[in-house]
């Protein structure tokens, strides 16, 4: 490898670090000031723009992502926070534009200056972005954005705050506070949080005493609400029901019921459900469905920005399953890395370390594994420890 080729990863790494630090600085300065680092702006009064933004939202719902994103760009540039909100979500999920989490963060930060109906959700989305970022301050900044989301009347933030307090992420661990926020999220109608809290109560964890009877009552009430929501067209509720039946979690395990609900959620456009359904199909749990149908669902999920689906496709290419060829893995795994999926980081790091399909580059391999480890991915953490210890990566070290 010549000197120019060797310097590329280092230069790219420096750019990534500078960009990340800039994002951390802007987010932390804003939050430490209590939100006063930027002037709170009023929303422009422009009925024509409002109508066109609404039209763009309808186009987006119809799957015309590129056309919708062009309109969101236009009105975001003109200072309309609703357009900024939807444009940032597009960059975060790859709707009509390549996934660019740094651009999503930049636009969300700008939108957060406006007093408008989505301000609380903007803060929530910023918290989620920082959760997906690598760096010692990311969990703290994420926590502070969730607190801001709660201040701005977005109760879903209770769910994420509960996780932070339970695990001590960016804040001192406080089980009482975790329980409070889990209960508040459940009371606000977030059944997923109720299920999560029920799992904690079922076995006891982190200082929370086991209360299996209360856990079952809480889960059953959530399942009733989820069923009603799923029947009414909620993709998220249908996905949760599918996963519960797939895993036999608080309900009897049933591939038939799992398929029913995951199929419904997939048809309603949920990319996570598409990935789960694809894996049920390739596992032979769905009668009358084949591998190509599963690949179709994975590709649809990937088109919606789902990093896990990208990683699954990359792994199927690596394994040469379902007629897929190994070289095609690199594209999917690189896309998964861009979507901040830890599994993609592990797989691409392994390829870099071995010089398989890509030029060998141990520095790039270590950096990828480190980033995946900081996102909490177990396989990346194990691989990172192997790479920094100087051990060779073998098949026995691989983690499914």
C-alpha positions as CSV (number, residue, x, y, z in Angstrom):
1,X,0.0,0.0,0.0
2,X,1.5,3.4,-1.0
3,X,1.8,6.4,1.4
4,X,-1.2,8.2,0.0
5,X,-3.4,5.1,0.6
6,X,-2.1,4.8,4.2
7,X,-2.8,8.4,5.0
8,X,-6.5,8.3,3.9
9,X,-7.9,6.4,7.0
10,X,-6.0,8.8,9.3
11,X,-7.4,11.9,7.5
12,X,-10.9,10.4,7.6
13,X,-10.5,9.6,11.3
14,X,-9.5,13.2,12.1
15,X,-12.5,14.6,10.2
16,X,-14.8,12.2,12.0
17,X,-13.4,13.2,15.4
18,X,-13.5,17.0,14.7
19,X,-17.1,16.7,13.5
20,X,-18.1,14.7,16.6
21,X,-16.4,17.1,19.0
22,X,-18.1,20.0,17.2
23,X,-21.5,18.4,17.6
24,X,-20.8,17.6,21.3
25,X,-19.6,21.2,21.9
26,X,-22.7,22.8,20.4
27,X,-25.1,20.4,22.1
28,X,-23.4,20.7,25.5
29,X,-23.1,24.5,25.4
30,X,-26.8,24.8,24.6
31,X,-27.9,22.4,27.3
32,X,-25.6,23.8,30.0
33,X,-27.1,27.2,29.5
34,X,-30.5,25.8,30.1
35,X,-31.5,26.5,26.4
36,X,-30.5,30.2,26.5
37,X,-27.4,29.9,24.3
38,X,-29.7,30.5,21.4
39,X,-32.5,33.0,21.2
40,X,-35.9,31.3,21.2
41,X,-37.4,32.2,17.8
42,X,-40.9,32.6,16.7
43,X,-42.4,30.5,13.8
44,X,-42.8,32.4,10.5
45,X,-46.4,33.2,9.7
46,X,-46.7,32.0,6.1
47,X,-49.9,30.1,5.1
48,X,-48.5,29.2,1.7
49,X,-45.4,27.7,3.2
50,X,-47.6,25.8,5.8
51,X,-49.7,24.4,3.0
52,X,-46.7,23.3,1.0
53,X,-45.1,21.7,4.0
54,X,-48.3,19.8,4.6
55,X,-48.2,18.7,1.0
56,X,-44.7,17.5,1.5
57,X,-45.8,15.4,4.5
58,X,-48.5,13.8,2.4
59,X,-46.0,13.0,-0.3
60,X,-43.7,11.5,2.3
61,X,-46.5,9.3,3.6
62,X,-47.2,8.2,0.0
63,X,-43.5,7.0,-0.3
64,X,-42.4,10.0,-2.5
65,X,-39.5,10.6,-0.2
66,X,-37.2,12.4,-2.6
67,X,-39.8,14.9,-3.8
68,X,-40.9,15.5,-0.2
69,X,-37.4,16.0,1.0
70,X,-36.8,18.6,-1.7
71,X,-39.7,20.6,-0.4
72,X,-38.6,20.2,3.3
73,X,-35.1,21.5,2.2
74,X,-36.6,24.5,0.6
75,X,-38.7,25.6,3.6
76,X,-36.1,24.6,6.2
77,X,-33.7,26.9,4.4
78,X,-36.3,29.6,4.6
79,X,-36.5,29.2,8.4
80,X,-39.6,27.0,8.9
81,X,-39.1,24.7,11.9
82,X,-41.7,22.1,10.9
83,X,-39.8,21.6,7.7
84,X,-36.5,21.4,9.7
85,X,-38.1,18.7,11.9
86,X,-39.1,16.5,9.0
87,X,-35.9,17.2,7.1
88,X,-33.7,16.2,10.0
89,X,-35.8,13.0,10.4
90,X,-35.2,12.2,6.8
91,X,-31.4,12.5,7.2
92,X,-31.6,10.4,10.3
93,X,-33.5,7.6,8.6
94,X,-32.4,7.8,5.0
95,X,-35.7,9.0,3.6
96,X,-35.0,10.4,0.2
97,X,-31.4,11.3,1.1
98,X,-28.4,9.3,2.3
99,X,-28.3,8.8,6.0
100,X,-26.3,11.6,7.6
101,X,-26.6,11.7,11.4
102,X,-24.4,14.7,11.8
103,X,-26.6,16.7,9.4
104,X,-29.7,15.4,11.2
105,X,-28.2,16.7,14.5
106,X,-27.3,20.1,13.0
107,X,-30.8,20.6,11.7
108,X,-32.5,19.4,14.9
109,X,-30.3,21.8,16.9
110,X,-31.5,24.7,14.7
111,X,-35.1,23.6,15.0
112,X,-34.8,23.4,18.8
113,X,-34.5,27.2,18.8
114,X,-38.1,27.6,17.7
115,X,-41.2,27.5,20.0
116,X,-43.4,25.2,17.9
117,X,-45.5,22.0,18.2
118,X,-42.7,19.6,17.6
119,X,-40.1,21.2,19.9
120,X,-40.3,18.5,22.5
121,X,-39.9,15.7,20.0
122,X,-36.9,17.6,18.5
123,X,-35.3,17.4,21.9
124,X,-36.2,13.7,22.1
125,X,-34.7,13.0,18.7
126,X,-31.5,14.8,19.6
127,X,-31.3,12.6,22.7
128,X,-31.7,9.5,20.5
129,X,-28.9,10.8,18.2
130,X,-26.5,11.3,21.0
131,X,-27.4,7.8,22.3
132,X,-26.2,6.4,18.9
133,X,-23.0,8.4,19.0
134,X,-19.6,7.4,20.4
135,X,-17.9,9.4,23.0
136,X,-17.6,9.8,26.8
137,X,-20.0,12.8,26.9
138,X,-22.7,11.4,24.6
139,X,-24.8,9.7,27.3
140,X,-24.7,12.8,29.5
141,X,-25.8,15.0,26.6
142,X,-28.5,12.5,25.6
143,X,-29.8,12.5,29.1
144,X,-30.0,16.3,29.2
145,X,-31.9,16.4,25.9
146,X,-34.4,13.9,27.3
147,X,-34.9,16.1,30.3
148,X,-35.4,19.1,28.0
149,X,-38.0,17.0,26.0
150,X,-39.9,16.4,29.2
151,X,-39.8,20.2,30.0
152,X,-41.2,20.8,26.5
153,X,-44.2,18.4,27.1
154,X,-43.0,15.3,25.3
155,X,-43.8,12.5,27.7
156,X,-42.2,9.7,25.7
157,X,-38.9,11.1,27.2
158,X,-39.9,9.3,30.5
159,X,-39.1,6.0,28.8
160,X,-35.5,7.0,27.8
161,X,-34.9,8.7,31.2
162,X,-35.9,5.5,32.9
163,X,-33.2,3.6,31.0
164,X,-30.6,6.2,31.8
165,X,-31.4,6.1,35.5
166,X,-31.6,2.3,35.6
167,X,-28.2,1.8,34.0
168,X,-26.4,5.0,35.2
169,X,-25.9,6.3,31.7
170,X,-24.8,9.9,31.7
171,X,-26.3,10.3,35.2
172,X,-25.8,8.7,38.6
173,X,-27.7,5.5,38.8
174,X,-30.9,6.0,40.7
175,X,-33.3,3.1,40.8
176,X,-36.1,5.0,42.4
177,X,-35.9,7.6,39.6
178,X,-35.9,4.8,37.0
179,X,-39.0,3.3,38.5
180,X,-40.7,6.7,38.6
181,X,-40.0,7.3,34.9
182,X,-41.0,3.8,33.9
183,X,-44.3,4.2,35.7
184,X,-44.8,7.7,34.2
185,X,-44.2,6.4,30.7
186,X,-46.6,3.5,31.2
187,X,-49.2,5.9,32.6
188,X,-48.8,8.2,29.5
189,X,-49.8,5.3,27.2
190,X,-46.4,4.0,26.1
191,X,-47.0,0.3,26.4
192,X,-43.5,-0.5,25.3
193,X,-42.2,1.2,28.4
194,X,-44.7,-0.8,30.5
195,X,-43.5,-4.0,29.0
196,X,-39.9,-3.0,29.7
197,X,-40.7,-2.2,33.3
198,X,-42.6,-5.5,33.7
199,X,-39.5,-7.3,32.6
200,X,-37.5,-5.5,35.3
201,X,-40.1,-6.4,37.9
202,X,-40.4,-10.0,36.8
203,X,-36.9,-11.0,37.9
204,X,-35.8,-7.9,39.8
205,X,-32.7,-6.0,38.6
206,X,-30.4,-3.2,39.6
207,X,-31.9,-2.9,43.1
208,X,-35.5,-3.2,42.0
209,X,-37.0,-6.1,43.9
210,X,-38.7,-8.9,42.0
211,X,-42.5,-8.5,41.8
212,X,-43.6,-11.2,39.3
213,X,-47.3,-10.9,40.0
214,X,-47.3,-7.1,39.5
215,X,-45.1,-7.6,36.4
216,X,-47.7,-10.0,34.8
217,X,-50.6,-7.6,35.6
218,X,-48.7,-4.6,34.1
219,X,-47.8,-6.6,31.0
220,X,-51.3,-8.0,30.4
221,X,-52.8,-4.5,30.6
222,X,-50.2,-3.2,28.1
223,X,-50.9,-6.1,25.8
224,X,-54.6,-5.3,25.8
225,X,-53.8,-1.7,24.9
226,X,-51.3,-2.8,22.2
227,X,-53.8,-5.1,20.6
228,X,-56.4,-2.3,20.3
229,X,-53.8,0.1,18.9
230,X,-52.5,-2.5,16.4
231,X,-56.0,-3.3,15.2
232,X,-56.4,0.4,14.7
233,X,-53.4,0.8,12.5
234,X,-50.4,1.3,14.8
235,X,-47.3,-0.3,13.2
236,X,-45.3,0.1,16.4
237,X,-47.9,-1.7,18.5
238,X,-48.2,-4.5,16.0
239,X,-44.4,-4.9,16.0
240,X,-44.3,-5.1,19.7
241,X,-47.0,-7.8,19.8
242,X,-45.2,-9.7,17.1
243,X,-42.0,-9.7,19.1
244,X,-43.8,-10.8,22.3
245,X,-45.4,-13.8,20.6
246,X,-42.1,-14.6,18.8
247,X,-40.3,-14.7,22.1
248,X,-43.0,-16.1,24.4
249,X,-42.7,-13.0,26.5
250,X,-45.7,-12.6,28.9
251,X,-47.7,-14.6,26.3
252,X,-47.6,-18.1,24.9
253,X,-44.9,-18.5,22.2
254,X,-46.6,-18.6,18.8
255,X,-45.0,-18.3,15.4
256,X,-48.4,-17.9,13.9
257,X,-49.3,-14.9,16.0
258,X,-45.8,-13.5,15.7
259,X,-46.1,-13.7,11.9
260,X,-49.6,-12.2,11.9
261,X,-48.5,-9.1,13.8
262,X,-45.1,-8.6,12.2
263,X,-46.7,-8.9,8.8
264,X,-49.2,-6.2,9.7
265,X,-46.5,-3.9,11.1
266,X,-44.4,-4.5,8.0
267,X,-47.3,-3.7,5.7
268,X,-47.9,-0.5,7.8
269,X,-44.3,0.5,7.0
270,X,-42.3,-0.4,10.2
271,X,-38.7,-1.3,9.1
272,X,-37.9,-3.1,12.4
273,X,-40.9,-5.4,11.9
274,X,-39.7,-6.0,8.3
275,X,-36.3,-7.2,9.6
276,X,-37.9,-9.4,12.2
277,X,-40.3,-10.9,9.7
278,X,-37.5,-11.6,7.3
279,X,-35.6,-13.5,10.0
280,X,-38.7,-15.5,10.9
281,X,-39.1,-16.5,7.2
282,X,-35.4,-17.6,6.8
283,X,-35.8,-19.6,10.1
284,X,-38.6,-21.5,8.5
285,X,-41.2,-20.2,10.9
286,X,-43.5,-18.8,8.3
287,X,-45.4,-21.2,6.1
288,X,-45.6,-20.5,2.4
289,X,-42.8,-17.9,2.4
290,X,-39.4,-18.2,0.9
291,X,-35.9,-16.8,1.1
292,X,-36.5,-14.2,-1.7
293,X,-39.5,-12.8,0.1
294,X,-37.3,-12.5,3.2
295,X,-34.6,-10.7,1.2
296,X,-37.3,-8.4,-0.2
297,X,-38.4,-7.3,3.3
298,X,-34.8,-6.7,4.4
299,X,-34.2,-4.5,1.3
300,X,-37.3,-2.6,2.1
301,X,-36.2,-2.1,5.7
302,X,-32.8,-1.0,4.6
303,X,-34.3,1.5,2.2
304,X,-36.0,3.0,5.2
305,X,-32.7,3.4,6.9
306,X,-32.8,0.4,9.2
307,X,-29.2,-0.4,10.2
308,X,-30.0,-3.9,11.4
309,X,-31.5,-4.9,8.1
310,X,-28.4,-3.6,6.3
311,X,-26.2,-5.7,8.6
312,X,-28.3,-8.8,8.0
313,X,-28.0,-8.4,4.3
314,X,-24.2,-7.9,4.7
315,X,-23.9,-11.1,6.8
316,X,-26.0,-13.1,4.3
317,X,-23.6,-12.0,1.5
318,X,-20.6,-13.0,3.7
319,X,-22.2,-16.4,4.3
320,X,-23.1,-16.7,0.6
321,X,-26.7,-17.6,1.5
322,X,-29.8,-17.4,-0.7
323,X,-27.7,-16.9,-3.8
324,X,-25.9,-13.8,-2.6
325,X,-22.2,-13.2,-3.4
326,X,-19.6,-12.3,-0.8
327,X,-18.3,-9.0,-2.4
328,X,-21.8,-7.5,-2.0
329,X,-21.3,-7.6,1.7
330,X,-19.1,-4.5,1.8
331,X,-21.7,-2.1,0.5
332,X,-24.3,-3.2,3.0
333,X,-21.9,-3.2,5.9
334,X,-20.6,0.3,5.0
335,X,-24.2,1.5,4.9
336,X,-24.9,-0.2,8.3
337,X,-21.9,1.6,9.7
338,X,-23.2,5.0,8.4
339,X,-26.5,4.1,10.1
340,X,-24.6,3.6,13.4
341,X,-25.3,-0.1,13.7
342,X,-22.9,-1.9,16.0
343,X,-23.2,-5.2,14.2
344,X,-22.1,-3.7,10.9
345,X,-19.1,-2.1,12.7
346,X,-18.1,-5.4,14.1
347,X,-18.3,-7.2,10.7
348,X,-16.5,-4.5,8.8
349,X,-13.8,-4.2,11.4
350,X,-13.3,-8.0,11.1
351,X,-12.9,-7.7,7.3
352,X,-10.4,-4.8,7.7
353,X,-8.4,-6.8,10.3
354,X,-8.2,-9.9,8.1
355,X,-7.8,-8.0,4.8
356,X,-10.8,-9.9,3.5
357,X,-12.7,-8.1,0.6
358,X,-10.9,-4.9,1.7
359,X,-7.3,-3.8,2.1
360,X,-6.0,-4.8,5.5
361,X,-6.0,-1.8,7.8
362,X,-5.6,-2.6,11.5
363,X,-6.0,1.1,12.6
364,X,-9.4,1.3,10.8
365,X,-10.4,-2.1,12.2
366,X,-9.6,-1.0,15.8
367,X,-11.5,2.3,15.3
368,X,-14.6,0.5,13.9
369,X,-14.6,-2.0,16.8
370,X,-14.1,0.7,19.3
371,X,-17.0,2.8,18.0
372,X,-19.2,-0.3,18.0
373,X,-18.1,-1.1,21.6
374,X,-19.0,2.4,22.7
375,X,-22.5,2.0,21.3
376,X,-22.8,-1.0,23.6
377,X,-22.5,-3.8,21.0
378,X,-21.2,-7.0,22.6
379,X,-19.6,-8.4,19.5
380,X,-17.7,-5.2,18.8
381,X,-16.5,-5.0,22.4
382,X,-15.1,-8.5,22.3
383,X,-13.5,-7.9,18.9
384,X,-12.0,-4.6,20.1
385,X,-10.4,-6.4,23.1
386,X,-8.9,-8.9,20.7
387,X,-7.5,-6.3,18.3
388,X,-5.9,-4.1,20.9
389,X,-4.3,-7.1,22.6
390,X,-2.7,-8.0,19.3
391,X,-4.4,-11.4,19.0
392,X,-5.4,-12.6,15.6
393,X,-9.0,-12.8,14.7
394,X,-10.2,-16.3,14.1
395,X,-13.5,-18.0,13.4
396,X,-13.7,-19.1,17.1
397,X,-13.8,-15.5,18.1
398,X,-16.8,-14.6,16.0
399,X,-20.0,-13.8,17.7
400,X,-23.4,-14.3,16.0
